[in-house]
Amino acid sequence: MSSFLDNSAFFGVTVSLIGYQLGILLKRKFKNPVFNPLLISILFVILMLMICHVKYEDYNTGAKYISFLLTPATVCLALPLYQQMELLKNHVKAILIGSVAGIISALGSVFLLAKIFGLNHREYVTLLPKSITTAIGMGIAEELGGIVTITVAVIIITGILGNMTGEWICKIFRIKQPIAKGLALGTAAHAIGTAKAMEMGEVEGAISSLAIAVAGLLTVVGASIFSYFI
């Protein structure tokens, strides 16, 4: 065990993959959105680090290499987008209006909550990029003077919650249009929400993929404007 822990690269990758696989198995068995693979893997990694007394820095020495797959995985989202290109052209107005509405709602909700809970400027701008992909959100938080590490955590939590509740919320509000479902998940829950959208259907996945990019660009502008409100 000691040699295994000493090899931090091997330990970080192995624990991460085992945690995610465990999450997949639990989700298949219980068919409950609470058993989100990403959430289970996060909890599993935290538990293993505590049990084995491994510092996060040592774990991340190996685990960080998994994140290298994020870029090619994101590029792969362009495939369903290309396959649904004709559909996108026919609904470009609805997609743009829906994306703008989603971003205004995301930024506006952070503003209202910041007012209610009396957050200062730094805490406020830390939360503004909560609904966009991590790479863009980190840049926005850093530029506006926020706490980047907390921004990352908030983005992940937002994505997991969107993945877990997105389909359920669509059923409650009787949202049946695939384009609307994809827009909602991609705009509100970025890539993690898009994973759920792809489970729901090809159209939902394609539109959600597009919504990630549009939401990211709009948030860069919108967050800069909203940052002056507090």
N, C-alpha and C positions, 0 to 999 in steps of 0.2 A: 504493500500500500504506500509506503514512504517513497519508493522509487516512482510510483505512479503520480504522486502529488508533486514530486520534485520536477517532473516533466510537465511544466505548467501549460505548454502549448497543447500537449496531448490531453491533459485534464480539462482545460477550458472547452475544447471542441467536443470531447466525449460527453461531458456533463450536459452541454447545451443540446446536443442531438438526442441524447437519451430523454431529457426532459420534454422536448417537443414530440418525440415519438410516443411517450407516455400520454401526452395530451391528446394525440390523435386516437390512440386506443380507447381512452376514456370517453371521448366524444362519440366514437362509433358504438361503444357498448351502451351508454346511457342516453345518447341522442338528445342531450340537453345543452343549450347554448352556454350554460355556466361553465362547462368543461371546454373552454376555449383553449386550443393547443398552445397559443402564445402565452396566455395567462398561466396555464399549468407549468409550462417550461420556466417561466420567470420564478414562480413559487418554488419549483423543484431546485433550480440553481441556487436560490437564496438559502434553502434548507441545507443543501450539500455544502455550501461555503461555510455555514455555521457549524455543521457537524464535523467537517474536516479541518476547521480552523484555517481556511485559506483566505488570504486577503484578496479583495476585488482586483487590485492591480495585477496580482499573479494570475488570477483566473482570466483576466482580460488579455493577458499576453498571448494566449492561444485563441480565445473566443473572438477576438477582433478580426481574425481572418475570415470568419463566417460572413462578416459584414461586407467583405469584398464581393460576395455574390449578389449584394443588393442592387448594384448597378446593372448587371446583365439581366437580373430578374425584372427590374423596372422596364428595361428596354423591351423585354418579351411582352409587356402589356400592350405594345404597339401592334402586335399581331391581330388580336380580336378587333382592335380599333380599325385596322386596315380592312378586315373582312366585312365590317359594317359601315364602310365609307359612304355608300349611297344613302343609308339611313341617316347618317350624320348630316349630310348635305340637305336632306329634306326637313330636318328639324333644328337647323342651326340657331334660329331665333329663340326657340324654346330652351335650348341648351344654354345659351348665353344668359338669358333672363333668369333661368333657374339657378345658374352658378352665381350670378350677382346677388340674387336674393339669399342664397345659402351663405355667402361670405358676409353679407351685411348682418344676417342673423347671428352668425358665429361671433363676429366682432362686437355686435351690439349686446349680446348676452354677457360677454366678458365685461364690457363697460358697466352694465347694470349690476352685475354681481360685485364688481370692484367698488362701486358706490355703496351698495348695501353693506358690505363687510369692511368698508373703510381701508381698502388696500392703498399703499403708496404707489408712486409712479413706477418704481422698479418692479414691484410685484405685479402691477397691472400689465406692463409691457411683456413680462415673462409669460403671461397666460394668453396674450393676443394670438400667437400663431398656433393655438392648440389643435386646429382642425386641418392642418396641412402636413405634407410629408416632412419627415424629420430633417432632411438635408436643408430644405428651404427654411423651415422653422427655426433651426439653430442659427442660421445666418441673420434672420430677422431679429431674433432675440438679442443676439450679440450687437447688432447695429443700433438697436434702440436702447441698449443698456440694461437688458434683462439678465436673469440668472439662467444660463444656457442649460445646465444640468437639470434644473427643474422643468424647463421647457420641454426637454426630451422626455422626461417622465410623464408630463401632462399629455403630450402628443400620443405616447404609447397607450396611456389609459383611455384617452378619447377614442383611439382606433379600436381598442378591445371592446369598449362599451358599444361602439357602433356596430361592430361585428356581431356581438351577442344579442343586441336588441333591434337591429335594423329591420330584419324580416318581420319580427313581431309587431313593431310600430307600423309598418306598412299594412299589415293585416288589420290592426285596430282602426286606422284611418281610411281603410278600404282603398289603398293606393295600388292599383292593378296594372297601370301602364309601365312597361319595362323601362322606358326612358326615364320616367320620373323616379323609379326605384334606383336606377343606376346613378342618376344625378345626386340623389339624396345621400347615398352611401359614399360616393367618391368625394363629394364636397364636404361632408361632415366628418368622415372617418378615414380619409386618405387611402393608403395602400392596404391597410388591414381591413377596411370596409370593402375595398375592391375585391379582396379575396372572397368575401361573402357574396358580393354581387355576382362573381363568376360562378359560384355554386348555384345561384338562382337562375342564371341563364346567360346565353352568349350576348344578347343585346344589353342586358344589365351590366355585364362585365366590361363591354366595349365602352359604353357611355360613362361608366364609373372611372375607367382608365383616363378618358378625356377630361373628366371633371377634376381629377387630381392635378393635371397640368394647368387647367384654367383657374382653379381655385388657388394654386400656388402663386400664379402671376397676379391675380387680383388681390391676394392678401398682402403681397409686397407693397402694393400701393395703398390698400385700405388700412393696414396696420400702421403705416407711417402717418396717415391722417388721424386715425383714432388715438394714436399715442399722445396727441396734443390735448385730448379731452380731460386727462387727469395728470 
